[in-house]
Amino acid sequence: MMIVTSANLKMQLAKKASQVLVILRFMFLLQFKQEEKEGERISQL
């Protein structure tokens, strides 16, 4: 019983970890695009 639950926990942790990675990558891309826009604005001044 414990072996099954630990395997399930590992699966859930893996899913959560992959979700967190996707969210972090998405936030990083948004930040990168934001900085690119600000860079363009500064170069226009």
N, C-alpha and C positions, 0 to 999 in steps of 0.2 A: 504493500500500500504506500509506504513512504517513498519507494523508488518511483512509483507512478506520479505521485504528487510533485516530487522534485523535478521530474522530467517536464511536467506541465508548467511548473514555475519557470524553468529554464526557457521553455517555449514562449511563455508570456513575456519574460524579461527580454528575450531576443526581439520579439515583436515591438515592444515598447522602445527598445534601443534603436531599432531601425526607424521607427516613427520619429524619434527625437533627432536622429541624424538627418532625416528628410527635412524636418522643420528647421534645423540649424542651417542646412545647406540653402534652403529657401530664403531664410533671413539674411544669410551672407550675400546671396545674389541680389536681394533687394538693396542691401546696404551698398554693394558694389555699384549698382546702377545709379543709386542716389549720388554717390561720390562722383561718378562719371558726369552726371548732369551738372553738379556744382563745379567740376573742373571745366566744363565747357563754358559755364557762365563766367567763371573767373578769366578764362582766356579771351572772352568777348569784351571784357571791360577795357 
